Amino acid sequence: MGQPVVEYFIVGARPVKLVPTDQGGLGVYAFNWQTGEFDLAMEYLSRLCFGKGDLDRVTQTEFDQRVEELRASLASRR
């Protein structure tokens, strides 16, 4: 059995990832604007699953680049 596949999105301007759990469920994690880390954010689940609103599915590379840019921006404000 292979690794669960993480899916990456930009919702509005926020990076959000959909992560399969070992138990067969899903976790949704959204970028926290204050900390630069990812917090559990299940409120995004229906949006990601049904493609509602302003969202783009991106590659892991695109996702990581956006997160890096946002974290650099946060660091420069501190």
PDB file of N, CA, C and O in Angstrom:
ATOM      1  N   MET A   1       0.847  -1.186   0.000  1.00  0.00           N
ATOM      2  CA  MET A   1       0.000   0.000   0.000  1.00  0.00           C
ATOM      3  C   MET A   1       0.886   1.241   0.000  1.00  0.00           C
ATOM      4  O   MET A   1       1.847   1.312   0.767  1.00  0.00           O
ATOM      5  N   GLY A   2       0.574   2.230  -0.857  1.00  0.00           N
ATOM      6  CA  GLY A   2       1.399   3.422  -0.996  1.00  0.00           C
ATOM      7  C   GLY A   2       1.084   4.481   0.037  1.00  0.00           C
ATOM      8  O   GLY A   2       0.161   4.350   0.841  1.00  0.00           O
ATOM      9  N   GLN A   3       1.867   5.517  -0.007  1.00  0.00           N
ATOM     10  CA  GLN A   3       1.660   6.657   0.871  1.00  0.00           C
ATOM     11  C   GLN A   3       0.351   7.364   0.519  1.00  0.00           C
ATOM     12  O   GLN A   3       0.003   7.462  -0.658  1.00  0.00           O
ATOM     13  N   PRO A   4      -0.377   7.856   1.521  1.00  0.00           N
ATOM     14  CA  PRO A   4      -1.560   8.660   1.208  1.00  0.00           C
ATOM     15  C   PRO A   4      -1.137   9.908   0.436  1.00  0.00           C
ATOM     16  O   PRO A   4      -0.074  10.474   0.690  1.00  0.00           O
ATOM     17  N   VAL A   5      -1.967  10.325  -0.495  1.00  0.00           N
ATOM     18  CA  VAL A   5      -1.642  11.471  -1.336  1.00  0.00           C
ATOM     19  C   VAL A   5      -2.222  12.745  -0.730  1.00  0.00           C
ATOM     20  O   VAL A   5      -3.433  12.872  -0.552  1.00  0.00           O
ATOM     21  N   VAL A   6      -1.337  13.679  -0.419  1.00  0.00           N
ATOM     22  CA  VAL A   6      -1.745  14.990   0.085  1.00  0.00           C
ATOM     23  C   VAL A   6      -2.118  15.846  -1.118  1.00  0.00           C
ATOM     24  O   VAL A   6      -1.427  15.826  -2.136  1.00  0.00           O
ATOM     25  N   GLU A   7      -3.212  16.600  -1.002  1.00  0.00           N
ATOM     26  CA  GLU A   7      -3.606  17.517  -2.060  1.00  0.00           C
ATOM     27  C   GLU A   7      -3.390  18.944  -1.568  1.00  0.00           C
ATOM     28  O   GLU A   7      -3.613  19.254  -0.398  1.00  0.00           O
ATOM     29  N   TYR A   8      -2.952  19.800  -2.478  1.00  0.00           N
ATOM     30  CA  TYR A   8      -2.571  21.169  -2.135  1.00  0.00           C
ATOM     31  C   TYR A   8      -3.454  22.170  -2.868  1.00  0.00           C
ATOM     32  O   TYR A   8      -3.765  22.006  -4.047  1.00  0.00           O
ATOM     33  N   PHE A   9      -3.853  23.215  -2.136  1.00  0.00           N
ATOM     34  CA  PHE A   9      -4.749  24.224  -2.683  1.00  0.00           C
ATOM     35  C   PHE A   9      -4.321  25.610  -2.210  1.00  0.00           C
ATOM     36  O   PHE A   9      -3.665  25.766  -1.179  1.00  0.00           O
ATOM     37  N   ILE A  10      -4.709  26.600  -2.991  1.00  0.00           N
ATOM     38  CA  ILE A  10      -4.678  27.987  -2.544  1.00  0.00           C
ATOM     39  C   ILE A  10      -6.143  28.420  -2.547  1.00  0.00           C
ATOM     40  O   ILE A  10      -6.791  28.440  -3.593  1.00  0.00           O
ATOM     41  N   VAL A  11      -6.650  28.761  -1.378  1.00  0.00           N
ATOM     42  CA  VAL A  11      -8.047  29.174  -1.220  1.00  0.00           C
ATOM     43  C   VAL A  11      -8.032  30.667  -0.933  1.00  0.00           C
ATOM     44  O   VAL A  11      -7.604  31.100   0.137  1.00  0.00           O
ATOM     45  N   GLY A  12      -8.504  31.452  -1.902  1.00  0.00           N
ATOM     46  CA  GLY A  12      -8.315  32.893  -1.798  1.00  0.00           C
ATOM     47  C   GLY A  12      -6.817  33.138  -1.903  1.00  0.00           C
ATOM     48  O   GLY A  12      -6.227  32.949  -2.966  1.00  0.00           O
ATOM     49  N   ALA A  13      -6.201  33.557  -0.805  1.00  0.00           N
ATOM     50  CA  ALA A  13      -4.747  33.712  -0.753  1.00  0.00           C
ATOM     51  C   ALA A  13      -4.114  32.722   0.219  1.00  0.00           C
ATOM     52  O   ALA A  13      -2.893  32.705   0.379  1.00  0.00           O
ATOM     53  N   ARG A  14      -4.942  31.891   0.873  1.00  0.00           N
ATOM     54  CA  ARG A  14      -4.474  31.011   1.947  1.00  0.00           C
ATOM     55  C   ARG A  14      -4.103  29.615   1.440  1.00  0.00           C
ATOM     56  O   ARG A  14      -4.920  28.956   0.796  1.00  0.00           O
ATOM     57  N   PRO A  15      -2.883  29.161   1.723  1.00  0.00           N
ATOM     58  CA  PRO A  15      -2.525  27.774   1.429  1.00  0.00           C
ATOM     59  C   PRO A  15      -3.302  26.826   2.353  1.00  0.00           C
ATOM     60  O   PRO A  15      -3.366  27.030   3.566  1.00  0.00           O
ATOM     61  N   VAL A  16      -3.880  25.801   1.757  1.00  0.00           N
ATOM     62  CA  VAL A  16      -4.659  24.807   2.497  1.00  0.00           C
ATOM     63  C   VAL A  16      -4.302  23.436   1.935  1.00  0.00           C
ATOM     64  O   VAL A  16      -4.202  23.266   0.720  1.00  0.00           O
ATOM     65  N   LYS A  17      -4.110  22.454   2.824  1.00  0.00           N
ATOM     66  CA  LYS A  17      -3.803  21.105   2.347  1.00  0.00           C
ATOM     67  C   LYS A  17      -4.785  20.094   2.915  1.00  0.00           C
ATOM     68  O   LYS A  17      -5.242  20.199   4.054  1.00  0.00           O
ATOM     69  N   LEU A  18      -5.087  19.124   2.088  1.00  0.00           N
ATOM     70  CA  LEU A  18      -6.002  18.038   2.407  1.00  0.00           C
ATOM     71  C   LEU A  18      -5.140  16.798   2.614  1.00  0.00           C
ATOM     72  O   LEU A  18      -4.488  16.321   1.686  1.00  0.00           O
ATOM     73  N   VAL A  19      -5.144  16.280   3.843  1.00  0.00           N
ATOM     74  CA  VAL A  19      -4.228  15.205   4.213  1.00  0.00           C
ATOM     75  C   VAL A  19      -5.008  13.966   4.639  1.00  0.00           C
ATOM     76  O   VAL A  19      -5.727  14.009   5.637  1.00  0.00           O
ATOM     77  N   PRO A  20      -4.879  12.856   3.898  1.00  0.00           N
ATOM     78  CA  PRO A  20      -5.520  11.611   4.324  1.00  0.00           C
ATOM     79  C   PRO A  20      -4.893  11.122   5.635  1.00  0.00           C
ATOM     80  O   PRO A  20      -3.681  11.221   5.823  1.00  0.00           O
ATOM     81  N   THR A  21      -5.725  10.596   6.535  1.00  0.00           N
ATOM     82  CA  THR A  21      -5.222  10.066   7.803  1.00  0.00           C
ATOM     83  C   THR A  21      -4.996   8.566   7.685  1.00  0.00           C
ATOM     84  O   THR A  21      -5.505   7.923   6.766  1.00  0.00           O
ATOM     85  N   ASP A  22      -4.241   8.021   8.605  1.00  0.00           N
ATOM     86  CA  ASP A  22      -3.987   6.578   8.630  1.00  0.00           C
ATOM     87  C   ASP A  22      -5.268   5.780   8.870  1.00  0.00           C
ATOM     88  O   ASP A  22      -5.349   4.607   8.506  1.00  0.00           O
ATOM     89  N   GLN A  23      -6.258   6.413   9.477  1.00  0.00           N
ATOM     90  CA  GLN A  23      -7.516   5.740   9.786  1.00  0.00           C
ATOM     91  C   GLN A  23      -8.517   5.806   8.636  1.00  0.00           C
ATOM     92  O   GLN A  23      -9.634   5.304   8.762  1.00  0.00           O
ATOM     93  N   GLY A  24      -8.132   6.417   7.521  1.00  0.00           N
ATOM     94  CA  GLY A  24      -9.007   6.492   6.361  1.00  0.00           C
ATOM     95  C   GLY A  24      -9.814   7.776   6.264  1.00  0.00           C
ATOM     96  O   GLY A  24     -10.613   7.926   5.340  1.00  0.00           O
ATOM     97  N   GLY A  25      -9.627   8.699   7.185  1.00  0.00           N
ATOM     98  CA  GLY A  25     -10.319   9.980   7.144  1.00  0.00           C
ATOM     99  C   GLY A  25      -9.487  11.035   6.440  1.00  0.00           C
ATOM    100  O   GLY A  25      -8.514  10.729   5.751  1.00  0.00           O
ATOM    101  N   LEU A  26      -9.885  12.267   6.624  1.00  0.00           N
ATOM    102  CA  LEU A  26      -9.175  13.396   6.037  1.00  0.00           C
ATOM    103  C   LEU A  26      -8.953  14.469   7.084  1.00  0.00           C
ATOM    104  O   LEU A  26      -9.799  14.698   7.948  1.00  0.00           O
ATOM    105  N   GLY A  27      -7.814  15.117   6.999  1.00  0.00           N
ATOM    106  CA  GLY A  27      -7.543  16.304   7.795  1.00  0.00           C
ATOM    107  C   GLY A  27      -7.333  17.468   6.854  1.00  0.00           C
ATOM    108  O   GLY A  27      -6.721  17.318   5.797  1.00  0.00           O
ATOM    109  N   VAL A  28      -7.839  18.625   7.236  1.00  0.00           N
ATOM    110  CA  VAL A  28      -7.663  19.831   6.430  1.00  0.00           C
ATOM    111  C   VAL A  28      -6.874  20.820   7.276  1.00  0.00           C
ATOM    112  O   VAL A  28      -7.244  21.119   8.411  1.00  0.00           O
ATOM    113  N   TYR A  29      -5.789  21.319   6.712  1.00  0.00           N
ATOM    114  CA  TYR A  29      -4.903  22.222   7.442  1.00  0.00           C
ATOM    115  C   TYR A  29      -4.715  23.506   6.645  1.00  0.00           C
ATOM    116  O   TYR A  29      -4.362  23.482   5.466  1.00  0.00           O
ATOM    117  N   ALA A  30      -4.962  24.632   7.319  1.00  0.00           N
ATOM    118  CA  ALA A  30      -4.874  25.942   6.674  1.00  0.00           C
ATOM    119  C   ALA A  30      -3.738  26.758   7.282  1.00  0.00           C
ATOM    120  O   ALA A  30      -3.452  26.662   8.475  1.00  0.00           O
ATOM    121  N   PHE A  31      -3.109  27.549   6.447  1.00  0.00           N
ATOM    122  CA  PHE A  31      -2.030  28.435   6.866  1.00  0.00           C
ATOM    123  C   PHE A  31      -2.564  29.443   7.876  1.00  0.00           C
ATOM    124  O   PHE A  31      -3.600  30.071   7.659  1.00  0.00           O
ATOM    125  N   ASN A  32      -1.842  29.586   8.978  1.00  0.00           N
ATOM    126  CA  ASN A  32      -2.204  30.547  10.020  1.00  0.00           C
ATOM    127  C   ASN A  32      -1.440  31.839   9.753  1.00  0.00           C
ATOM    128  O   ASN A  32      -0.209  31.853   9.751  1.00  0.00           O
ATOM    129  N   TRP A  33      -2.180  32.923   9.528  1.00  0.00           N
ATOM    130  CA  TRP A  33      -1.562  34.210   9.156  1.00  0.00           C
ATOM    131  C   TRP A  33      -0.670  34.782  10.252  1.00  0.00           C
ATOM    132  O   TRP A  33       0.243  35.552   9.954  1.00  0.00           O
ATOM    133  N   GLN A  34      -0.912  34.425  11.512  1.00  0.00           N
ATOM    134  CA  GLN A  34      -0.112  34.970  12.609  1.00  0.00           C
ATOM    135  C   GLN A  34       1.158  34.161  12.872  1.00  0.00           C
ATOM    136  O   GLN A  34       2.215  34.735  13.134  1.00  0.00           O
ATOM    137  N   THR A  35       1.060  32.841  12.804  1.00  0.00           N
ATOM    138  CA  THR A  35       2.201  31.996  13.176  1.00  0.00           C
ATOM    139  C   THR A  35       3.010  31.477  12.001  1.00  0.00           C
ATOM    140  O   THR A  35       4.183  31.141  12.159  1.00  0.00           O
ATOM    141  N   GLY A  36       2.398  31.407  10.818  1.00  0.00           N
ATOM    142  CA  GLY A  36       3.075  30.829   9.663  1.00  0.00           C
ATOM    143  C   GLY A  36       3.051  29.312   9.661  1.00  0.00           C
ATOM    144  O   GLY A  36       3.678  28.682   8.810  1.00  0.00           O
ATOM    145  N   GLU A  37       2.339  28.725  10.598  1.00  0.00           N
ATOM    146  CA  GLU A  37       2.209  27.271  10.686  1.00  0.00           C
ATOM    147  C   GLU A  37       0.847  26.861  10.127  1.00  0.00           C
ATOM    148  O   GLU A  37       0.084  27.704   9.655  1.00  0.00           O
ATOM    149  N   PHE A  38       0.551  25.578  10.184  1.00  0.00           N
ATOM    150  CA  PHE A  38      -0.728  25.070   9.690  1.00  0.00           C
ATOM    151  C   PHE A  38      -1.578  24.585  10.852  1.00  0.00           C
ATOM    152  O   PHE A  38      -1.109  23.858  11.727  1.00  0.00           O
ATOM    153  N   ASP A  39      -2.831  25.001  10.841  1.00  0.00           N
ATOM    154  CA  ASP A  39      -3.786  24.611  11.876  1.00  0.00           C
ATOM    155  C   ASP A  39      -4.896  23.782  11.256  1.00  0.00           C
ATOM    156  O   ASP A  39      -5.264  23.976  10.097  1.00  0.00           O
ATOM    157  N   LEU A  40      -5.423  22.856  12.046  1.00  0.00           N
ATOM    158  CA  LEU A  40      -6.569  22.081  11.603  1.00  0.00           C
ATOM    159  C   LEU A  40      -7.710  23.046  11.284  1.00  0.00           C
ATOM    160  O   LEU A  40      -8.042  23.907  12.098  1.00  0.00           O
ATOM    161  N   ALA A  41      -8.307  22.903  10.106  1.00  0.00           N
ATOM    162  CA  ALA A  41      -9.344  23.837   9.644  1.00  0.00           C
ATOM    163  C   ALA A  41     -10.379  23.074   8.824  1.00  0.00           C
ATOM    164  O   ALA A  41     -10.475  23.245   7.609  1.00  0.00           O
ATOM    165  N   MET A  42     -11.146  22.235   9.501  1.00  0.00           N
ATOM    166  CA  MET A  42     -12.111  21.372   8.814  1.00  0.00           C
ATOM    167  C   MET A  42     -13.207  22.165   8.104  1.00  0.00           C
ATOM    168  O   MET A  42     -13.920  21.615   7.265  1.00  0.00           O
ATOM    169  N   GLU A  43     -13.345  23.439   8.428  1.00  0.00           N
ATOM    170  CA  GLU A  43     -14.356  24.261   7.751  1.00  0.00           C
ATOM    171  C   GLU A  43     -14.094  24.407   6.256  1.00  0.00           C
ATOM    172  O   GLU A  43     -14.984  24.811   5.508  1.00  0.00           O
ATOM    173  N   TYR A  44     -12.880  24.082   5.814  1.00  0.00           N
ATOM    174  CA  TYR A  44     -12.551  24.145   4.387  1.00  0.00           C
ATOM    175  C   TYR A  44     -12.896  22.863   3.633  1.00  0.00           C
ATOM    176  O   TYR A  44     -12.817  22.844   2.404  1.00  0.00           O
ATOM    177  N   LEU A  45     -13.275  21.794   4.329  1.00  0.00           N
ATOM    178  CA  LEU A  45     -13.462  20.495   3.694  1.00  0.00           C
ATOM    179  C   LEU A  45     -14.463  20.521   2.546  1.00  0.00           C
ATOM    180  O   LEU A  45     -14.148  20.049   1.453  1.00  0.00           O
ATOM    181  N   SER A  46     -15.650  21.055   2.761  1.00  0.00           N
ATOM    182  CA  SER A  46     -16.650  21.042   1.683  1.00  0.00           C
ATOM    183  C   SER A  46     -16.196  21.899   0.512  1.00  0.00           C
ATOM    184  O   SER A  46     -16.460  21.566  -0.643  1.00  0.00           O
ATOM    185  N   ARG A  47     -15.526  22.985   0.800  1.00  0.00           N
ATOM    186  CA  ARG A  47     -15.013  23.850  -0.262  1.00  0.00           C
ATOM    187  C   ARG A  47     -14.014  23.111  -1.137  1.00  0.00           C
ATOM    188  O   ARG A  47     -14.048  23.225  -2.362  1.00  0.00           O
ATOM    189  N   LEU A  48     -13.124  22.352  -0.505  1.00  0.00           N
ATOM    190  CA  LEU A  48     -12.115  21.621  -1.262  1.00  0.00           C
ATOM    191  C   LEU A  48     -12.728  20.457  -2.031  1.00  0.00           C
ATOM    192  O   LEU A  48     -12.379  20.214  -3.186  1.00  0.00           O
ATOM    193  N   CYS A  49     -13.632  19.748  -1.392  1.00  0.00           N
ATOM    194  CA  CYS A  49     -14.212  18.555  -2.023  1.00  0.00           C
ATOM    195  C   CYS A  49     -15.175  18.886  -3.152  1.00  0.00           C
ATOM    196  O   CYS A  49     -15.299  18.125  -4.112  1.00  0.00           O
ATOM    197  N   PHE A  50     -15.859  20.026  -3.037  1.00  0.00           N
ATOM    198  CA  PHE A  50     -16.867  20.373  -4.035  1.00  0.00           C
ATOM    199  C   PHE A  50     -16.467  21.552  -4.905  1.00  0.00           C
ATOM    200  O   PHE A  50     -17.265  22.021  -5.716  1.00  0.00           O
ATOM    201  N   GLY A  51     -15.237  22.039  -4.746  1.00  0.00           N
ATOM    202  CA  GLY A  51     -14.718  23.095  -5.606  1.00  0.00           C
ATOM    203  C   GLY A  51     -15.463  24.402  -5.509  1.00  0.00           C
ATOM    204  O   GLY A  51     -15.621  25.107  -6.506  1.00  0.00           O
ATOM    205  N   LYS A  52     -15.925  24.735  -4.311  1.00  0.00           N
ATOM    206  CA  LYS A  52     -16.708  25.968  -4.128  1.00  0.00           C
ATOM    207  C   LYS A  52     -15.801  27.154  -3.857  1.00  0.00           C
ATOM    208  O   LYS A  52     -14.838  27.056  -3.096  1.00  0.00           O
ATOM    209  N   GLY A  53     -16.119  28.269  -4.485  1.00  0.00           N
ATOM    210  CA  GLY A  53     -15.426  29.513  -4.199  1.00  0.00           C
ATOM    211  C   GLY A  53     -14.110  29.660  -4.946  1.00  0.00           C
ATOM    212  O   GLY A  53     -13.838  28.963  -5.923  1.00  0.00           O
ATOM    213  N   ASP A  54     -13.317  30.580  -4.458  1.00  0.00           N
ATOM    214  CA  ASP A  54     -12.054  30.951  -5.081  1.00  0.00           C
ATOM    215  C   ASP A  54     -10.957  30.007  -4.605  1.00  0.00           C
ATOM    216  O   ASP A  54     -10.312  30.257  -3.587  1.00  0.00           O
ATOM    217  N   LEU A  55     -10.746  28.910  -5.355  1.00  0.00           N
ATOM    218  CA  LEU A  55      -9.682  27.990  -4.981  1.00  0.00           C
ATOM    219  C   LEU A  55      -9.004  27.413  -6.202  1.00  0.00           C
ATOM    220  O   LEU A  55      -9.618  27.210  -7.249  1.00  0.00           O
ATOM    221  N   ASP A  56      -7.733  27.158  -6.038  1.00  0.00           N
ATOM    222  CA  ASP A  56      -6.921  26.554  -7.098  1.00  0.00           C
ATOM    223  C   ASP A  56      -6.181  25.366  -6.528  1.00  0.00           C
ATOM    224  O   ASP A  56      -5.549  25.468  -5.477  1.00  0.00           O
ATOM    225  N   ARG A  57      -6.255  24.235  -7.216  1.00  0.00           N
ATOM    226  CA  ARG A  57      -5.417  23.080  -6.853  1.00  0.00           C
ATOM    227  C   ARG A  57      -4.041  23.359  -7.447  1.00  0.00           C
ATOM    228  O   ARG A  57      -3.926  23.731  -8.615  1.00  0.00           O
ATOM    229  N   VAL A  58      -2.996  23.178  -6.637  1.00  0.00           N
ATOM    230  CA  VAL A  58      -1.631  23.466  -7.073  1.00  0.00           C
ATOM    231  C   VAL A  58      -0.739  22.263  -6.789  1.00  0.00           C
ATOM    232  O   VAL A  58      -1.115  21.356  -6.048  1.00  0.00           O
ATOM    233  N   THR A  59       0.434  22.271  -7.382  1.00  0.00           N
ATOM    234  CA  THR A  59       1.410  21.228  -7.102  1.00  0.00           C
ATOM    235  C   THR A  59       2.045  21.478  -5.740  1.00  0.00           C
ATOM    236  O   THR A  59       1.929  22.570  -5.184  1.00  0.00           O
ATOM    237  N   GLN A  60       2.715  20.465  -5.208  1.00  0.00           N
ATOM    238  CA  GLN A  60       3.403  20.644  -3.937  1.00  0.00           C
ATOM    239  C   GLN A  60       4.470  21.722  -4.053  1.00  0.00           C
ATOM    240  O   GLN A  60       4.674  22.498  -3.119  1.00  0.00           O
ATOM    241  N   THR A  61       5.145  21.776  -5.182  1.00  0.00           N
ATOM    242  CA  THR A  61       6.184  22.790  -5.389  1.00  0.00           C
ATOM    243  C   THR A  61       5.593  24.195  -5.353  1.00  0.00           C
ATOM    244  O   THR A  61       6.134  25.081  -4.691  1.00  0.00           O
ATOM    245  N   GLU A  62       4.481  24.401  -6.065  1.00  0.00           N
ATOM    246  CA  GLU A  62       3.816  25.712  -6.055  1.00  0.00           C
ATOM    247  C   GLU A  62       3.345  26.065  -4.648  1.00  0.00           C
ATOM    248  O   GLU A  62       3.485  27.204  -4.201  1.00  0.00           O
ATOM    249  N   PHE A  63       2.793  25.089  -3.966  1.00  0.00           N
ATOM    250  CA  PHE A  63       2.307  25.267  -2.600  1.00  0.00           C
ATOM    251  C   PHE A  63       3.464  25.677  -1.686  1.00  0.00           C
ATOM    252  O   PHE A  63       3.365  26.663  -0.956  1.00  0.00           O
ATOM    253  N   ASP A  64       4.552  24.920  -1.731  1.00  0.00           N
ATOM    254  CA  ASP A  64       5.711  25.199  -0.879  1.00  0.00           C
ATOM    255  C   ASP A  64       6.292  26.579  -1.158  1.00  0.00           C
ATOM    256  O   ASP A  64       6.709  27.272  -0.230  1.00  0.00           O
ATOM    257  N   GLN A  65       6.324  26.983  -2.424  1.00  0.00           N
ATOM    258  CA  GLN A  65       6.828  28.317  -2.770  1.00  0.00           C
ATOM    259  C   GLN A  65       5.947  29.402  -2.165  1.00  0.00           C
ATOM    260  O   GLN A  65       6.453  30.388  -1.629  1.00  0.00           O
ATOM    261  N   ARG A  66       4.637  29.225  -2.248  1.00  0.00           N
ATOM    262  CA  ARG A  66       3.705  30.220  -1.687  1.00  0.00           C
ATOM    263  C   ARG A  66       3.857  30.304  -0.171  1.00  0.00           C
ATOM    264  O   ARG A  66       3.872  31.396   0.397  1.00  0.00           O
ATOM    265  N   VAL A  67       3.970  29.149   0.480  1.00  0.00           N
ATOM    266  CA  VAL A  67       4.150  29.130   1.937  1.00  0.00           C
ATOM    267  C   VAL A  67       5.458  29.832   2.308  1.00  0.00           C
ATOM    268  O   VAL A  67       5.495  30.616   3.256  1.00  0.00           O
ATOM    269  N   GLU A  68       6.507  29.556   1.576  1.00  0.00           N
ATOM    270  CA  GLU A  68       7.801  30.195   1.834  1.00  0.00           C
ATOM    271  C   GLU A  68       7.699  31.713   1.692  1.00  0.00           C
ATOM    272  O   GLU A  68       8.245  32.448   2.514  1.00  0.00           O
ATOM    273  N   GLU A  69       7.006  32.187   0.656  1.00  0.00           N
ATOM    274  CA  GLU A  69       6.813  33.625   0.458  1.00  0.00           C
ATOM    275  C   GLU A  69       6.044  34.240   1.631  1.00  0.00           C
ATOM    276  O   GLU A  69       6.417  35.296   2.142  1.00  0.00           O
ATOM    277  N   LEU A  70       4.986  33.578   2.043  1.00  0.00           N
ATOM    278  CA  LEU A  70       4.178  34.097   3.148  1.00  0.00           C
ATOM    279  C   LEU A  70       4.964  34.118   4.456  1.00  0.00           C
ATOM    280  O   LEU A  70       4.870  35.076   5.223  1.00  0.00           O
ATOM    281  N   ARG A  71       5.728  33.078   4.708  1.00  0.00           N
ATOM    282  CA  ARG A  71       6.534  33.035   5.941  1.00  0.00           C
ATOM    283  C   ARG A  71       7.613  34.109   5.921  1.00  0.00           C
ATOM    284  O   ARG A  71       7.899  34.710   6.956  1.00  0.00           O
ATOM    285  N   ALA A  72       8.214  34.360   4.768  1.00  0.00           N
ATOM    286  CA  ALA A  72       9.220  35.425   4.655  1.00  0.00           C
ATOM    287  C   ALA A  72       8.578  36.776   4.918  1.00  0.00           C
ATOM    288  O   ALA A  72       9.171  37.635   5.570  1.00  0.00           O
ATOM    289  N   SER A  73       7.381  36.960   4.417  1.00  0.00           N
ATOM    290  CA  SER A  73       6.654  38.212   4.637  1.00  0.00           C
ATOM    291  C   SER A  73       6.336  38.396   6.124  1.00  0.00           C
ATOM    292  O   SER A  73       6.470  39.495   6.663  1.00  0.00           O
ATOM    293  N   LEU A  74       5.918  37.320   6.774  1.00  0.00           N
ATOM    294  CA  LEU A  74       5.650  37.385   8.216  1.00  0.00           C
ATOM    295  C   LEU A  74       6.923  37.735   9.004  1.00  0.00           C
ATOM    296  O   LEU A  74       6.897  38.565   9.912  1.00  0.00           O
ATOM    297  N   ALA A  75       8.018  37.092   8.640  1.00  0.00           N
ATOM    298  CA  ALA A  75       9.286  37.320   9.347  1.00  0.00           C
ATOM    299  C   ALA A  75       9.760  38.765   9.198  1.00  0.00           C
ATOM    300  O   ALA A  75      10.334  39.332  10.127  1.00  0.00           O
ATOM    301  N   SER A  76       9.521  39.356   8.032  1.00  0.00           N
ATOM    302  CA  SER A  76       9.970  40.728   7.811  1.00  0.00           C
ATOM    303  C   SER A  76       9.146  41.744   8.606  1.00  0.00           C
ATOM    304  O   SER A  76       9.589  42.872   8.825  1.00  0.00           O
ATOM    305  N   ARG A  77       7.947  41.341   9.037  1.00  0.00           N
ATOM    306  CA  ARG A  77       7.080  42.229   9.822  1.00  0.00           C
ATOM    307  C   ARG A  77       7.380  42.174  11.313  1.00  0.00           C
ATOM    308  O   ARG A  77       6.917  43.017  12.082  1.00  0.00           O
ATOM    309  N   ARG A  78       8.160  41.173  11.712  1.00  0.00           N
ATOM    310  CA  ARG A  78       8.432  41.002  13.150  1.00  0.00           C
ATOM    311  C   ARG A  78       9.608  41.807  13.602  1.00  0.00           C
ATOM    312  O   ARG A  78       9.964  41.772  14.780  1.00  0.00           O
TER     313      ARG A  78
END
